[in-house]
Amino acid sequence: MGNPDQRTSTSKSEARLKALARRSRAHYEGSFAQELFHGLGDVDFGDRTLIFGASMLLSVLPLIIVLSAFASHRIQDDIAQHLGLSHQGARIIDGLFHASVTSFNLAILIGLVLSFAGSIAVARSVQTIYERAFGQPHAVGAQGLLRSVVWMLAMGGVLIGDGAVGKTLRDGPAGPLVIGMVEFVGFTAFFWWSIHFLLGGRESWRHTRPAAIATALFWIGLGVFAGFYFSSTIVSDSKTYGTIGVTFTLVTWFIAMGAVLTLGAVVGAVWQRRTSGKKIGTEHSEVPAGQT
């Protein structure tokens, strides 16, 4: 038999651990962390981000490459800038893209149609994320599809504009703080409009503002993280796997973008619910878009 003092000490330790567990559980119940965890489960965070990343790589990127080739625009420069790549990383990206469209034929037409359809699927996925984050039923029908098309075009315009503005500011006297403030204001406005627009106005501007702010902050954070991470990663993957290794880096970036959009929406929705006391249901039935 053990020493009585040892048994007493063990019993006290177990009691303290149980008390600590009870206090931790009491703090967790009804907390922001619990609501955030449940919210991420409601939107299928893991699946949504992976699907978003894969769809971006397979549909959106090919569409952008072909359209950029027709417009004689160097898409690789935009990618290098958004990833914050070093000169070596930018050279690797430059060697990956050699799109040259000399004529418009049936194969290019079919590729454009398929890529455009995939791009719309990406937009619909983002729409579903917002609907689930805010507990809104899924909108079906022509209006929901049209909103997805408009949003996808707007997203492309914002990314192109961000690249142009960012290059202008970086080449000018503006410092990192000014650039960050401009990007924060611009992306907050865009994501604020995006959430309100894709939800068909079913959530007010006031209710969607926290999600817009959170998404903009995460988006800028991703840009800062990319500057530290992707330059070395893209060089390493290129050496290890060859040209296909660059694709691994790109899909990681796209998945991170999906995580930013999803996490920003859920954090903002939870933030809004806790500050306003609004309760949102968890049912996600489909309703005609015209009735939203």
DAFEN-V658033 format. One record per backbone hydrogen bond with DSSP energy under -1.0 kcal/mol. CO is the residue of the C=O (numbers start at 1). NH is the residue of the N-H. Records with the same first field share a line. If there is no record, write none. Layout:
BEGIN
CO->NH / NH
END
This chain:
BEGIN
3->7
4->8
5->9
6->10
7->11
8->12
9->13
10->14
11->15
12->16
13->17
14->18
15->19
16->20
17->21
18->22
19->23
20->24
21->25
22->26
23->27
24->28
25->29
28->31
31->35
32->36
33->37
34->38
35->39
36->40
37->41
38->42
39->43
40->45
41->44
44->48
45->49
46->50
47->51
48->52
49->53
50->54
51->55
52->56
53->57
54->58
55->59 / 60
56->61
59->63
60->64
61->65
62->66
63->67
64->68
65->69
66->70
67->71
68->73
73->75
75->79
76->80
77->81
78->82
79->83
80->85
86->90
87->91
88->92
89->93
90->94
91->95
93->97
105->109
106->110
107->111
108->112
109->113
110->114
111->115
112->116
113->117
114->118
115->119
116->120
117->121
118->122
119->123
120->124
121->125
122->126
123->127
124->128
125->129
126->130
127->131
128->132
129->133
130->134
131->136
138->287
140->289
141->145
142->146
143->147
144->148
145->149
146->150
147->151
148->152
149->153
150->154
151->155
152->156
153->157
154->158
155->159
156->160
157->161
158->162
159->163
160->164
161->165
162->166
163->167
164->168
165->169
166->170
167->171
175->179
176->180
177->181
178->182
179->183
180->184
181->185
182->186
183->187
184->188
185->189
186->190
187->191
188->192
189->193
190->194
191->195
192->196
193->197
194->198
195->199
196->201
197->200
199->202
204->208
208->212
209->213
210->214
211->215
212->216
213->217
214->218
215->219
216->220
217->221
218->222
219->223
220->224
221->225
222->226
223->227
225->229
226->230
229->233
230->234
231->235
232->236
233->237
234->238
235->239
236->240
237->241
238->242
242->245
243->246
244->248
245->249
246->250
247->251
248->252
249->253
250->254
251->255
252->256
253->257
254->258
255->259
256->260
257->261
258->262
259->263
260->264
261->265
262->266
263->267
264->268
265->269
266->270
267->271
268->272
269->273
270->274
271->275
272->276
273->277
287->140
288->291
289->292
END
